[in-house]
Amino acid sequence: AQLATVQMPSGIPVATVALNGVANAAMLAARMLALADDGLAEKQEQKKTERAAAIEKKDAELQNKW
């Protein structure tokens, strides 16, 4: 399946996520649907902000360990 994806001819868009990347696949699908749904777009933006804050918090915790 991976080989078929990288050999896809021009003009046929392919979105790929990591193996066992169900969370990323869900975010990608929601992001595409949000293009036509303002309410979903707002929720996407809120989740994006929450994920960024969580990453910053984890980074700060790791920096304090060293």
Order of alpha helices (4+ residues) and beta strands (2+ residues): alpha-alpha-alpha
